[in-house]
Amino acid sequence: MALDIVFTNGTFHTQDPDRPVAHSVGVHQGKVVSLDDELSPELFARTVDLKGATVVPGFHDAHCHLSFLGESLVQLDLRPAAVATMGELIATVRDAAQQAEPGEWIMGQGYDQNYLDGEHPTAEALDSAAPENPVWLWHNSRHMAVANTKAFELAGYPQRKGFTVPEGGDVPLDDDGAARGLLQETARSIVSGVLPAKTTAGVADQIAAASDAAVAAGITSITEPGLGDPSNIGQCPTDLAAYQLAKDQGRLHVRATVMPYMTTLHPVDPTGDTVAEDFPGEDQSFGLDLGIRSGMGDDWLRIGAVKVLSDGSLIGRSAFMTEGYAADAEQGVENVGYLQFPQEWLERRLIAAHANGWQLAAHAIGDGAVDVVLDIFEKAQEQYPREDTRHRIEHFGVASDEQVARAARLGVVPVSQGRFVNELGDGMAKALGEKRTRLCYRMKSLVDAGLVAPASTDAPVVEYPPLSNIHDMVNRRTASGAQFVPEECVSVDEAVHAYTVASAYASHQEDVKGSLTPGKLADFVVLSEDIYSVDPTTIKDIEVTATVIGGEIMHGNL
């Protein structure tokens, strides 16, 4: 019986240290079965000539909100590339309102106040553009949003008054004591509860649309952090079912590891009796229904770590810091940000999840939050020792030398975003000041400390194409062209390794993907140029000519 397919006449950079370069790869039943002349091409039913092209393993985005990326494809595009001024943003909302029915929601996302003279859209400005429609605009960080008066009214707060600001959030007020429109962090829940409800089928449509876009960019797998709690992160309580539906329909075209949000975990009594307590004791389980935890699934869809936010964002100046933000200090304001949840809340739940076998993934951007999370991880391991936990800190945005060394000692996986340097770097530098910026989104320091540091984008917070991300990891320049801590630049090989082997490691999957090694999944990307030999300042211009997943050509013509 013939084997499936062999790809010949290419330069495969395998990311396997025992066989770093090969010129042909044989595939059968979705996996690599041979390199070079280990098996004769005559044994394969089909041969594809790559005509000398450069090939790398498939890119795995270790922190990508795929479902939200799909949502962004159908909402108003308010990214700086689409709207350059506040006037253009308001005009975009006005145009949408003129085409909408009265009472229909106007939804948009991607605005960044750092490109709008430091200002957020106000409810009054949105009212003038859409007087008959509720408006909800996501900030590009998705840690805050802006709503107009109609939206507040639907939430039960006429004149944008009468609400209670939840802990871990903030609502700026005008001179009359009414909300200006901005809802920061947990305060999003003041209005988000009345947004149009998402359905399982609708979220599946978003996942399908985003997965097609991802494949075209060379992404063969992703990890989506935080499902199931739309008041925090997630689309709807049936997010996992939406992924399953997209897979069953044959529309999930990237491999997906999904993280439930921490608030979806609850006490699970193995006796079947109702658990009276609101939090488990040492003799009770803590997890999803049916006791599901990290690792369940297959090569296309599996459950990974449990995700929780500990703090906010740098450009929103809500990330929890050990020192105040320089930009606020210039205005005479001491602001160190804040935690999303009380530290005790975080500690009890993260330790319970650890004790019940979960891999942990805590969003921590500020160095104050990094300290809190490292303390919890270390305490969890002391109380309930486990081998090879690979607990993750998502972003690891600002970290001192001591924190980097401690993370290495604890075996923590820091999941940073190189693309932030370009798209958000100018705003982050302004918020932090020169001294603190040196500690921001470190990369080379992580590698040199022995940490396994994967690559990710946090899309749709920033653009998702891996080659743009690799470009920024290697070059580290902001949108204005300024250098951003150039000593943290990594090599091309280190960046590709981060996007392949290291990202697979972050989700305990390096034994099945990340390198082109016999026995592993046949996921790879064909490039228009050799990423290892081009001028590093042109990496972003390289094109993905084909994406192969499981030996199947999912994008491009070969």
C-alpha positions as CSV (number, residue, x, y, z in Angstrom):
1,M,0.0,0.0,0.0
2,A,1.4,3.4,-1.0
3,L,2.2,6.0,1.6
4,D,0.4,9.4,1.3
5,I,2.6,12.2,0.0
6,V,6.2,13.3,-0.2
7,F,7.4,16.9,-0.4
8,T,10.7,17.1,-2.3
9,N,13.3,19.7,-3.4
10,G,12.8,22.1,-0.5
11,T,15.0,23.4,2.3
12,F,13.3,22.2,5.4
13,H,14.6,24.0,8.6
14,T,13.3,21.2,10.8
15,Q,14.0,22.7,14.3
16,D,15.2,19.2,15.2
17,P,18.8,19.6,16.6
18,D,19.7,16.1,15.4
19,R,18.7,16.9,11.8
20,P,18.4,20.7,11.4
21,V,18.0,20.7,7.6
22,A,16.4,18.3,5.2
23,H,15.4,18.5,1.6
24,S,12.4,16.2,1.5
25,V,9.7,15.2,3.9
26,G,7.5,12.1,3.6
27,V,4.0,12.1,5.2
28,H,1.5,9.4,5.9
29,Q,-1.7,9.7,7.9
30,G,-0.9,13.2,8.9
31,K,2.5,12.6,10.3
32,V,6.1,12.8,9.2
33,V,7.4,9.4,8.3
34,S,10.7,10.2,6.6
35,L,13.3,12.8,5.9
36,D,15.5,12.9,2.7
37,D,16.3,9.4,1.4
38,E,15.1,7.4,4.4
39,L,12.1,6.3,2.2
40,S,12.1,6.2,-1.6
41,P,9.8,8.7,-3.3
42,E,8.4,5.8,-5.2
43,L,6.7,4.5,-2.1
44,F,4.4,7.6,-1.9
45,A,1.1,8.0,-3.9
46,R,1.8,11.7,-4.6
47,T,5.0,13.8,-4.9
48,V,5.0,17.6,-4.6
49,D,8.1,19.5,-5.9
50,L,8.8,22.6,-3.8
51,K,11.2,24.0,-6.4
52,G,13.8,24.9,-3.8
53,A,11.6,26.8,-1.5
54,T,12.4,27.4,2.2
55,V,10.2,25.6,4.7
56,V,9.8,25.9,8.5
57,P,7.6,24.0,10.9
58,G,4.0,25.4,11.3
59,F,3.7,28.5,13.4
60,H,1.9,28.0,16.8
61,D,0.5,31.2,18.3
62,A,0.7,30.5,22.0
63,H,-1.7,33.3,23.0
64,C,-4.3,34.1,20.3
65,H,-8.0,35.0,20.9
66,L,-9.1,33.2,17.7
67,S,-12.8,33.6,18.4
68,F,-12.4,37.4,19.0
69,L,-10.3,37.6,15.9
70,G,-13.2,36.2,14.0
71,E,-15.5,38.8,15.7
72,S,-13.1,41.6,14.7
73,L,-13.6,40.6,11.0
74,V,-17.3,41.5,11.2
75,Q,-17.3,44.6,13.6
76,L,-16.2,48.1,12.8
77,D,-12.4,48.3,12.3
78,L,-11.2,51.1,14.6
79,R,-7.5,50.1,14.6
80,P,-5.0,53.0,14.1
81,A,-4.4,51.7,10.6
82,A,-8.1,52.2,9.8
83,V,-8.9,55.4,11.7
84,A,-6.2,58.0,12.2
85,T,-8.1,60.6,14.2
86,M,-10.9,60.9,16.6
87,G,-12.9,62.6,13.9
88,E,-12.5,59.6,11.6
89,L,-13.5,57.2,14.4
90,I,-16.7,59.2,15.2
91,A,-17.5,59.4,11.4
92,T,-17.1,55.6,11.2
93,V,-19.7,55.1,13.9
94,R,-22.0,57.7,12.3
95,D,-21.8,55.9,8.9
96,A,-22.7,52.6,10.6
97,A,-25.6,54.1,12.5
98,Q,-27.0,55.6,9.3
99,Q,-27.1,52.1,7.8
100,A,-28.5,50.4,11.0
101,E,-32.1,50.1,12.2
102,P,-33.0,52.3,15.3
103,G,-32.1,50.3,18.4
104,E,-29.6,48.1,16.6
105,W,-26.2,47.8,18.4
106,I,-23.2,49.5,16.8
107,M,-20.1,47.4,17.7
108,G,-16.5,48.1,16.9
109,Q,-13.0,47.3,18.2
110,G,-9.4,48.1,18.0
111,Y,-9.1,51.8,18.9
112,D,-6.0,53.0,20.8
113,Q,-6.1,56.3,22.6
114,N,-2.3,56.7,22.1
115,Y,-3.0,57.3,18.4
116,L,-5.9,59.7,19.3
117,D,-4.0,62.4,21.2
118,G,-4.4,60.3,24.4
119,E,-8.1,60.6,24.4
120,H,-10.8,57.9,24.6
121,P,-14.1,58.4,22.7
122,T,-16.8,59.8,25.0
123,A,-20.4,58.8,25.4
124,E,-21.5,62.3,24.3
125,A,-19.5,62.1,21.1
126,L,-20.9,58.7,20.3
127,D,-24.4,59.9,21.2
128,S,-24.1,62.6,18.5
129,A,-23.0,60.0,16.0
130,A,-25.6,57.4,16.9
131,P,-28.5,59.0,18.8
132,E,-30.9,56.1,18.2
133,N,-28.4,53.2,18.7
134,P,-26.5,51.7,21.6
135,V,-22.8,51.8,20.9
136,W,-20.0,49.6,22.3
137,L,-16.4,50.0,21.2
138,W,-13.6,47.7,22.4
139,H,-10.2,49.2,23.2
140,N,-7.5,47.3,21.4
141,S,-6.3,45.8,24.7
142,R,-9.8,44.4,25.3
143,H,-9.3,45.5,28.9
144,M,-11.6,48.4,28.5
145,A,-14.4,49.6,26.3
146,V,-16.5,52.7,25.6
147,A,-20.3,52.8,25.7
148,N,-22.8,55.6,24.8
149,T,-25.8,56.7,26.7
150,K,-28.2,54.3,24.9
151,A,-26.1,51.4,26.0
152,F,-26.1,52.6,29.6
153,E,-29.8,53.0,29.5
154,L,-30.3,49.4,28.3
155,A,-28.1,48.3,31.2
156,G,-30.5,50.2,33.6
157,Y,-28.5,53.3,34.2
158,P,-30.1,56.4,32.6
159,Q,-28.0,59.5,32.4
160,R,-25.0,57.1,32.9
161,K,-25.5,57.2,36.6
162,G,-26.5,54.9,39.5
163,F,-24.1,52.1,38.9
164,T,-21.7,50.6,41.4
165,V,-18.1,50.2,40.2
166,P,-16.9,46.7,40.9
167,E,-13.6,45.9,42.6
168,G,-10.8,45.7,40.0
169,G,-12.3,48.3,37.7
170,D,-12.7,52.0,37.2
171,V,-15.2,54.4,35.5
172,P,-14.0,58.0,34.9
173,L,-16.8,60.5,35.6
174,D,-17.6,63.9,34.2
175,D,-18.2,67.1,36.2
176,D,-21.9,66.1,36.7
177,G,-20.9,62.7,38.1
178,A,-22.0,60.8,35.0
179,A,-19.8,58.1,33.4
180,R,-17.8,59.7,30.6
181,G,-18.2,56.4,28.7
182,L,-15.0,54.6,29.4
183,L,-15.3,51.3,31.4
184,Q,-12.0,49.9,32.6
185,E,-11.3,46.3,33.5
186,T,-14.0,44.6,35.6
187,A,-16.2,47.7,35.2
188,R,-17.0,46.5,31.6
189,S,-19.6,44.3,33.3
190,I,-21.7,47.4,34.0
191,V,-22.9,47.4,30.4
192,S,-21.5,44.2,28.9
193,G,-24.3,42.1,30.3
194,V,-26.8,43.6,27.9
195,L,-24.7,43.2,24.8
196,P,-26.3,41.0,22.1
197,A,-26.1,37.4,23.4
198,K,-23.7,35.1,21.5
199,T,-24.9,31.8,20.3
200,T,-22.9,28.6,19.9
201,A,-23.4,28.6,16.2
202,G,-22.5,32.3,15.9
203,V,-19.2,31.8,17.8
204,A,-18.5,28.8,15.6
205,D,-18.8,31.0,12.6
206,Q,-16.3,33.4,14.1
207,I,-13.9,30.6,14.8
208,A,-14.2,29.3,11.3
209,A,-13.6,32.7,9.7
210,A,-10.6,33.4,11.9
211,S,-9.1,30.0,11.3
212,D,-9.1,30.5,7.6
213,A,-7.3,33.9,8.0
214,A,-4.8,32.3,10.4
215,V,-4.0,29.4,8.0
216,A,-3.3,31.9,5.2
217,A,-0.8,33.6,7.4
218,G,1.1,30.3,8.2
219,I,-0.5,29.6,11.6
220,T,-1.1,25.9,12.0
221,S,-2.2,25.9,15.7
222,I,-3.2,28.3,18.4
223,T,-3.9,28.5,22.0
224,E,-7.0,30.6,22.9
225,P,-6.7,31.9,26.5
226,G,-9.9,32.2,28.4
227,L,-13.3,30.7,27.4
228,G,-16.7,30.6,28.9
229,D,-17.2,33.7,30.9
230,P,-18.2,36.7,28.8
231,S,-18.1,39.0,31.8
232,N,-14.3,38.5,31.9
233,I,-12.9,36.7,28.9
234,G,-14.9,34.6,26.5
235,Q,-17.8,34.9,24.1
236,C,-20.5,32.9,25.8
237,P,-20.9,30.0,28.3
238,T,-20.8,27.5,25.4
239,D,-17.5,28.6,23.9
240,L,-16.1,25.1,24.0
241,A,-19.2,23.7,22.3
242,A,-18.6,26.3,19.6
243,Y,-15.1,25.0,19.0
244,Q,-16.5,21.5,18.9
245,L,-19.2,22.5,16.4
246,A,-16.7,24.2,14.1
247,K,-14.5,21.1,14.3
248,D,-17.5,18.7,13.6
249,Q,-18.5,20.9,10.6
250,G,-15.0,20.6,9.2
251,R,-14.5,24.4,9.5
252,L,-11.8,24.4,12.3
253,H,-8.7,24.6,10.1
254,V,-6.1,25.2,12.7
255,R,-5.3,23.0,15.7
256,A,-6.6,24.6,18.9
257,T,-5.7,24.3,22.5
258,V,-8.4,26.2,24.6
259,M,-8.2,27.5,28.1
260,P,-11.4,27.8,30.2
261,Y,-11.5,30.9,32.3
262,M,-10.9,30.5,36.0
263,T,-14.5,31.5,37.0
264,T,-15.9,28.5,35.0
265,L,-14.2,26.1,37.5
266,H,-16.2,25.1,40.5
267,P,-16.3,22.5,43.3
268,V,-16.9,19.0,41.9
269,D,-18.0,16.5,44.6
270,P,-16.9,12.9,43.5
271,T,-19.7,11.4,45.6
272,G,-22.3,13.1,43.5
273,D,-23.7,15.1,46.4
274,T,-24.3,18.8,46.2
275,V,-21.3,20.8,47.5
276,A,-22.6,23.3,50.0
277,E,-19.4,25.3,50.3
278,D,-18.6,28.0,47.7
279,F,-15.0,26.8,47.6
280,P,-13.5,23.3,47.8
281,G,-11.6,21.9,50.7
282,E,-8.6,19.6,50.4
283,D,-10.8,16.6,50.0
284,Q,-12.9,18.0,47.2
285,S,-12.3,18.3,43.5
286,F,-12.2,21.6,41.7
287,G,-12.8,21.7,37.9
288,L,-15.2,21.7,35.0
289,D,-18.2,19.5,34.9
290,L,-17.4,15.8,34.5
291,G,-14.0,16.5,36.1
292,I,-12.4,17.6,32.7
293,R,-9.0,19.2,33.1
294,S,-5.8,20.0,31.1
295,G,-4.9,17.6,28.3
296,M,-8.4,16.3,27.3
297,G,-8.9,16.1,23.5
298,D,-7.0,15.2,20.4
299,D,-4.5,16.7,17.9
300,W,-7.2,19.2,16.6
301,L,-8.9,20.3,19.8
302,R,-7.8,19.9,23.4
303,I,-8.2,21.6,26.7
304,G,-5.1,23.4,28.0
305,A,-4.4,25.5,31.1
306,V,-7.0,27.4,33.1
307,K,-6.7,31.1,32.5
308,V,-7.1,34.1,34.9
309,L,-6.4,37.8,34.7
310,S,-4.5,39.1,37.6
311,D,-4.1,42.7,36.4
312,G,-4.8,45.0,33.4
313,S,-2.8,46.6,30.5
314,L,0.2,48.9,30.2
315,I,-1.3,51.3,27.6
316,G,-4.4,51.5,29.7
317,R,-2.2,52.1,32.8
318,S,-4.1,49.5,34.8
319,A,-1.4,46.8,35.0
320,F,-0.3,46.4,38.6
321,M,3.2,47.9,39.1
322,T,5.7,48.2,41.9
323,E,6.3,51.8,40.9
324,G,3.9,54.4,39.6
325,Y,3.4,55.1,35.9
326,A,5.7,57.8,34.7
327,A,3.1,59.4,32.5
328,D,0.7,59.8,35.4
329,A,3.5,61.0,37.7
330,E,4.1,63.9,35.3
331,Q,0.5,65.0,36.0
332,G,1.0,64.7,39.7
333,V,-0.9,61.5,40.0
334,E,0.4,58.3,41.7
335,N,-1.0,55.4,39.8
336,V,0.3,51.8,40.2
337,G,-2.6,50.1,38.6
338,Y,-4.5,47.4,40.4
339,L,-5.3,43.7,40.6
340,Q,-8.4,42.4,38.8
341,F,-9.2,40.2,41.9
342,P,-8.2,40.3,45.5
343,Q,-4.9,38.4,46.0
344,E,-6.6,36.0,48.4
345,W,-9.2,35.1,45.7
346,L,-6.4,34.5,43.2
347,E,-4.4,32.4,45.6
348,R,-7.2,30.1,46.8
349,R,-8.4,29.3,43.3
350,L,-5.1,29.0,41.6
351,I,-3.8,26.7,44.3
352,A,-7.0,24.6,44.2
353,A,-6.7,24.3,40.4
354,H,-3.0,23.3,40.7
355,A,-3.9,20.7,43.3
356,N,-6.4,19.2,40.9
357,G,-4.0,18.7,38.0
358,W,-4.6,21.9,36.1
359,Q,-1.9,23.8,34.3
360,L,-2.2,27.4,35.3
361,A,-2.0,30.5,33.0
362,A,-2.1,33.8,34.8
363,H,-2.2,37.1,32.9
364,A,0.4,39.3,34.6
365,I,1.7,42.4,32.9
366,G,2.9,44.7,35.6
367,D,5.9,43.7,37.8
368,G,3.7,43.9,40.8
369,A,1.3,41.3,39.3
370,V,4.3,39.2,38.3
371,D,5.4,39.1,42.0
372,V,1.9,38.1,43.1
373,V,1.6,35.3,40.5
374,L,5.1,33.9,41.2
375,D,4.3,33.8,44.9
376,I,1.2,31.8,44.2
377,F,2.8,29.4,41.9
378,E,5.6,28.8,44.3
379,K,3.2,28.3,47.2
380,A,1.0,25.9,45.2
381,Q,4.0,23.7,44.4
382,E,5.2,23.7,48.0
383,Q,1.7,22.6,49.2
384,Y,1.0,20.2,46.4
385,P,4.2,19.1,44.6
386,R,3.9,18.1,41.0
387,E,6.4,17.5,38.3
388,D,6.6,19.4,35.0
389,T,3.7,21.7,35.7
390,R,4.8,24.4,33.2
391,H,2.6,27.0,34.8
392,R,2.4,30.1,32.5
393,I,2.6,33.8,32.9
394,E,0.7,35.4,30.0
395,H,2.5,38.5,28.8
396,F,5.2,38.8,31.6
397,G,5.2,42.4,30.5
398,V,7.4,44.2,33.0
399,A,10.0,42.0,34.8
400,S,13.2,42.7,36.7
401,D,16.3,40.6,36.4
402,E,15.4,39.0,39.7
403,Q,11.9,38.1,38.5
404,V,13.3,36.6,35.3
405,A,15.7,34.4,37.4
406,R,12.9,33.4,39.8
407,A,10.6,32.4,36.9
408,A,13.4,30.3,35.5
409,R,14.0,28.6,38.9
410,L,10.3,27.8,39.2
411,G,10.0,26.4,35.6
412,V,7.5,29.1,34.6
413,V,6.7,29.6,30.9
414,P,6.6,33.3,30.1
415,V,4.3,34.0,27.1
416,S,5.2,37.4,25.6
417,Q,4.2,39.2,22.4
418,G,6.8,40.5,20.1
419,R,4.3,42.4,18.0
420,F,3.4,44.6,21.0
421,V,6.8,46.3,20.5
422,N,5.8,47.7,17.2
423,E,2.1,48.4,17.6
424,L,2.0,49.4,21.3
425,G,5.6,50.2,22.0
426,D,5.3,54.0,21.8
427,G,2.4,54.0,24.2
428,M,4.1,51.6,26.6
429,A,7.3,53.7,26.6
430,K,5.3,56.8,27.3
431,A,3.4,55.1,30.2
432,L,6.5,53.7,31.8
433,G,9.2,56.2,31.2
434,E,12.8,55.5,30.0
435,K,14.0,53.7,33.2
436,R,11.1,51.2,33.4
437,T,10.9,50.6,29.7
438,R,14.1,48.7,29.9
439,L,12.2,45.9,31.7
440,C,9.4,45.8,29.2
441,Y,8.6,42.8,27.1
442,R,12.0,41.2,27.5
443,M,12.9,38.4,25.1
444,K,16.6,37.8,24.9
445,S,16.9,38.0,28.7
446,L,14.3,35.2,28.9
447,V,16.2,32.9,26.5
448,D,19.5,33.7,28.1
449,A,18.1,32.8,31.5
450,G,17.2,29.3,30.2
451,L,13.4,29.9,30.1
452,V,11.4,28.3,27.3
453,A,9.8,31.4,25.8
454,P,7.0,30.8,23.2
455,A,5.9,33.4,20.7
456,S,2.4,34.8,20.5
457,T,0.4,37.9,19.4
458,D,-2.7,38.2,21.6
459,A,-4.6,38.9,18.4
460,P,-6.8,40.7,17.8
461,V,-5.1,43.1,20.2
462,V,-2.4,43.4,17.6
463,E,-2.0,41.9,14.1
464,Y,-1.8,38.1,13.9
465,P,0.6,37.2,11.0
466,P,3.7,35.3,12.5
467,L,6.2,36.8,10.0
468,S,5.3,40.4,11.2
469,N,5.7,39.1,14.8
470,I,9.1,37.5,14.1
471,H,10.2,40.7,12.3
472,D,9.5,42.6,15.5
473,M,11.1,40.1,17.8
474,V,14.3,40.4,15.7
475,N,14.2,44.2,15.1
476,R,12.3,45.7,18.0
477,R,11.2,49.0,16.6
478,T,8.0,50.8,17.4
479,A,5.5,52.2,14.9
480,S,7.3,55.5,15.0
481,G,10.6,53.8,14.1
482,A,12.1,54.2,17.6
483,Q,14.3,51.4,19.0
484,F,12.6,49.6,21.8
485,V,15.2,48.0,24.2
486,P,17.4,46.7,21.4
487,E,19.4,44.6,23.7
488,E,16.3,42.3,23.9
489,C,16.4,41.5,20.2
490,V,16.6,37.8,19.4
491,S,18.1,36.0,16.4
492,V,16.0,34.8,13.6
493,D,16.6,31.2,14.7
494,E,15.5,32.0,18.3
495,A,12.4,33.7,17.0
496,V,11.4,30.7,14.8
497,H,12.2,28.3,17.6
498,A,9.9,30.4,19.9
499,Y,7.1,30.1,17.3
500,T,7.4,26.4,16.9
501,V,9.2,24.2,19.5
502,A,8.8,26.6,22.4
503,S,5.1,27.3,21.7
504,A,4.4,23.5,21.5
505,Y,6.3,23.1,24.8
506,A,4.1,25.8,26.4
507,S,1.0,23.5,26.0
508,H,2.8,20.2,26.7
509,Q,2.7,19.2,23.1
510,E,6.4,19.3,22.0
511,D,6.2,15.5,21.6
512,V,3.7,15.8,18.7
513,K,4.5,19.1,17.0
514,G,6.9,22.0,16.8
515,S,9.6,20.3,14.7
516,L,9.7,18.2,11.5
517,T,10.7,15.0,13.1
518,P,9.5,11.5,12.1
519,G,6.5,10.6,14.2
520,K,5.3,14.2,14.7
521,L,2.5,16.0,13.0
522,A,3.3,17.1,9.4
523,D,2.6,20.8,9.9
524,F,4.8,23.2,8.0
525,V,4.9,26.5,6.1
526,V,6.4,27.3,2.7
527,L,8.0,30.8,2.4
528,S,8.7,33.0,-0.5
529,E,12.2,33.7,0.6
530,D,14.8,32.2,3.0
531,I,14.0,33.8,6.4
532,Y,17.5,32.8,7.5
533,S,19.4,34.7,4.8
534,V,17.3,37.8,4.0
535,D,18.1,41.2,5.5
536,P,16.4,41.0,8.9
537,T,14.7,44.4,8.3
538,T,12.7,42.8,5.5
539,I,11.4,39.7,7.3
540,K,7.9,41.3,7.4
541,D,7.9,41.3,3.6
542,I,8.3,37.5,3.2
543,E,5.1,35.8,2.0
544,V,3.6,32.5,3.1
545,T,3.1,30.7,-0.2
546,A,1.6,27.5,1.3
547,T,0.5,26.1,4.6
548,V,0.4,22.4,5.1
549,I,-1.4,20.8,8.1
550,G,-1.2,17.1,8.7
551,G,0.2,16.7,5.2
552,E,-2.8,18.4,3.6
553,I,-2.2,21.6,1.7
554,M,-4.6,24.0,3.5
555,H,-3.4,27.2,1.8
556,G,-1.6,27.9,-1.5
557,N,-1.1,25.9,-4.6
558,L,1.7,23.4,-4.7
